[in-house]
Amino acid sequence: MTISSVKRLAPSPEAALATDHLISDIGQRSRRGGTILLVSQGVRVAAQLLTMVVLVRLLSPSTFGLLAMVGSLGVMLDLVKEFGLSAATIQRQDISHAQVSALFWINAGVGVLLAAGLFAGAPALAAFYAQPDLEAVARCLALGFLMSGLTVQHWALLRRQMRFAAIAGLETAADLAAFAVAIGLALGGAGYWALVAQRLVMPGFLLVGSWAICRWRPARPAGAPDLPALLRYGGSITASGLMAALARSVDQVLIGWLWGPAILGLYERTTRLVLLPVNNINAPVYAAGMPALSRLIDQPERYRSMFRQIMQKLALLTMPVFALAAMLADWVVYILFGPAWLEAAPLVALFSVTAAYLPVLLTAGLLFMTQGRTGEMVRATLIDGTLTIGAIVAGLPWGVVGVAASIAAVGVVIRLPLGFWLATRRGPVSLGNVLGAIAPAISAGAAGAAAAFLLHRFAVPTSQPTPAAIVTVGMTAGGVMLLVALAWSDVRRDIAQIARFVSTRFIARSAPL
């Protein structure tokens, strides 16, 4: 084979950017991709919960608190590193090789700067928290930003092309590798270095994997047409994300500063236990919903129908489960963390209330991003972040339980309805569409939670559950939830569609050739 024939067979850089071939069956691609990602996220959540349970029994709360002191800063630095440029690559209808190359080098450069900044600022961070060990930890974790900066655009292109199987496989494999390393080091007595290694293995794995699967390669650093518009779009998303990250992190910063790593470790582990499923569920929702809705922006009816389906299925998947967890918080802590952590039960109950509304509130952000309403998104996030920070500060006089209670109350009463109203002021999706989509989940969750509360209070009022008690309460509450959900025609129709799809696939596969 000659060199010229090899060049003819080599894929064009533009081939990794084209999306026209996705439009004809985008609904099916989105549903299939969402299913793949949700299944993989289920595996990841199970693995993360198992790893968390093991590590909690091997490491002290102060160990987790030490890592949380860097983690609260890392959440914000991650957003700066990405600068919203992955969303710009996904959302843009037409984007060129030169533009994506320019974005790649910007992400890579920002990653280098953040890594150098965290390395140089590690002594100041350690002094702020009065934790000398934090200096070495922060300097090691700086390497993660260097690796992540080289991954952003390859990951965005995989999502733009809706290659959900590849995304799910890479994320799951990276998680499992990181968990294995952390547990192995913890068993060997490595202490907090086990958690440091866990946080470095995953970005390293994703860097190698995304470059291996996505064949696109950047051109040399250079300018590109319309680059300022892409940067403005990414900058708006970054500003919004930074405010949201600050609102999510300020509680841990204040708790670590006021009460030290042990109390912070208890708070951080409890937060992670409850909000872990939220983070792992919303990630595939955005991964599948962002490219699909972006392609349908000129088809209002299809756009509205798809968003409503996303919201309804997400609400049914999360709200009833977290409502049940709020009523059985002491059982959740006893089973997962052991009796030594039972003092965390009130935190689990309150964070479960937050987790019940947070996934649907976050998903409303898709409306801003896919409709190009980034200026409105920044304003909405500033309002939401201000409310969250105000709730945290208001709860501080009552300790960590007061903080959790204040966040939950403000979220249900103010953040959720206000967030929905702001997201639906313009565009094809109305406030009534959103409320109608989540109504089945709210009613099912409320009914199931009431059943669980009554059984736990009067029939099995113990914080040490037996298998029989778990089965009795779980089956009863689950049955109540199912009956209430089935009272809604939309839910019955969705279940019928899923049943037809499964039966059709089964019949097709089992039919003789």
Summary of the structure (lengths in Angstrom):
residues: 513
radius of gyration: 23.4
end to end distance: 38.9
largest distance: 80.7
contacts: 1771
relative contact order: 0.10
helix: 85%
strand: 0%
